[in-house]
Amino acid sequence: VMTQWEAIEKRVSCRTFRDMLPARELIDSLIERTRELAEESGADIRFVYSTDIGRPVVKLSPSMFSGGVYAAAALIGGTDPLSAEKLGYYGEELLLYAARLGLGTCWVAGTYEPDSIDVRPAEGERLWGVIPMGYAAEPTPMKQKMIRGALRAKSRKIESMIQGDCAFSDLPGWVRTGVEAVRMGPSAVNGQPVNIVYEGGRVFARIIKDNHGLQLNDLGIAKRQFEAGAAHCGVSGTWQWGDGAQFVVRQ
Ligand SMILES: Cc1cc2nc3c(=O)[nH]c(=O)nc-3n(C[C@H](O)[C@H](O)[C@H](O)COP(=O)(O)O)c2cc1C
């Protein structure tokens, strides 16, 4: 099993899955982890899987994806800001866990058929998206590389993702690594709508623009990624919820 930081460095959105059922031990680990996170968050996060190669669990758009998906997280929540942000945060936690187990993953909020997955949201809630999990095709197919290139993943300058009252080079190392983790993390159409703010020695996360209506998911994802970067440098802390909220360092 990879460390969290190794998973962050290695992760890219997987758009080509091998037609294979994930190993039973991995399925069991994911069932258990999903249960824990759903309980901790209070959010409706479900894990769905298939034991039949003829029956994938969700149909992803063939223009963006290929191969069968036999395991996926379904992220269900209300339309309020807290639900959306929590699904981002805990969805990313689950995604990183799957990545550590060696599975390919991708956040998918748009390019899939919602009716193809067997989950029924509660009254007043909706399916925000799915995270397919499976074995990534190797080597990475050219089509997938082209999609990634078109989205200009990772080309954004790290300096543009932080606002602060000191020069970038004067930031504490753990803050820089946190921002680096945000930059390496996923965001809808790679819009990266979240800035980390460093003011008076304190860290905040702020949405700087709309991102196809998914900026609150992106905020939760960015917070989870930042936390992993800080932890890699030995700093642990807890994010408060909300746009502009603080990362409270544990002393
Ligand atoms: C909230 C969210 C929704 C996304 N929805 C889709 C989607 O519907 N289809 C898709 O192909 N990729 C989707 N993605 C994946 C992004 O395009 C991808 O994360 C981004 O381009 C960065 O590339 P990387 O993940 O390889 O670093 C989504 C990502 C996020 C965070």
The ligand as a MOL file (V3000), in Angstrom:
LIG
                    3D

  0  0  0     0  0            999 V3000
M  V30 BEGIN CTAB
M  V30 COUNTS 31 33 0 0 0
M  V30 BEGIN ATOM
M  V30 1 C -15.7480 17.8050 -9.2090 0
M  V30 2 C -15.0940 17.2110 -10.4380 0
M  V30 3 C -15.8550 16.7680 -11.5010 0
M  V30 4 C -15.2650 16.1870 -12.6380 0
M  V30 5 N -16.0640 15.7260 -13.6510 0
M  V30 6 C -15.4930 15.1220 -14.7300 0
M  V30 7 C -16.3070 14.5910 -15.7740 0
M  V30 8 O -17.5340 14.6750 -15.7390 0
M  V30 9 N -15.6910 13.9780 -16.8170 0
M  V30 10 C -14.3310 13.8560 -16.8890 0
M  V30 11 O -13.8420 13.2850 -17.8660 0
M  V30 12 N -13.5150 14.3490 -15.9200 0
M  V30 13 C -14.0740 14.9680 -14.8450 0
M  V30 14 N -13.2770 15.4370 -13.8200 0
M  V30 15 C -11.8040 15.2320 -13.8730 0
M  V30 16 C -11.0290 16.5350 -14.2230 0
M  V30 17 O -11.1840 16.8530 -15.5770 0
M  V30 18 C -9.5490 16.3470 -13.8570 0
M  V30 19 O -9.4290 16.1080 -12.4880 0
M  V30 20 C -8.6960 17.5680 -14.2100 0
M  V30 21 O -8.6840 17.7780 -15.5900 0
M  V30 22 C -7.2610 17.4560 -13.6980 0
M  V30 23 O -6.6200 16.3380 -14.2500 0
M  V30 24 P -5.9720 15.2070 -13.3320 0
M  V30 25 O -7.0580 14.7120 -12.4160 0
M  V30 26 O -5.4690 14.1620 -14.2690 0
M  V30 27 O -4.8620 15.8430 -12.5340 0
M  V30 28 C -13.8520 16.0510 -12.7030 0
M  V30 29 C -13.0760 16.5020 -11.6270 0
M  V30 30 C -13.6740 17.0630 -10.4980 0
M  V30 31 C -12.8190 17.4880 -9.3570 0
M  V30 END ATOM
M  V30 BEGIN BOND
M  V30 1 1 1 2
M  V30 2 1 2 3
M  V30 3 2 2 30
M  V30 4 2 3 4
M  V30 5 1 4 5
M  V30 6 1 4 28
M  V30 7 2 5 6
M  V30 8 1 6 7
M  V30 9 1 6 13
M  V30 10 2 7 8
M  V30 11 1 7 9
M  V30 12 1 9 10
M  V30 13 2 10 11
M  V30 14 1 10 12
M  V30 15 2 12 13
M  V30 16 1 13 14
M  V30 17 1 14 15
M  V30 18 1 14 28
M  V30 19 1 15 16
M  V30 20 1 16 17
M  V30 21 1 16 18
M  V30 22 1 18 19
M  V30 23 1 18 20
M  V30 24 1 20 21
M  V30 25 1 20 22
M  V30 26 1 22 23
M  V30 27 1 23 24
M  V30 28 2 24 25
M  V30 29 1 24 26
M  V30 30 1 24 27
M  V30 31 2 28 29
M  V30 32 1 29 30
M  V30 33 1 30 31
M  V30 END BOND
M  V30 END CTAB
M  END
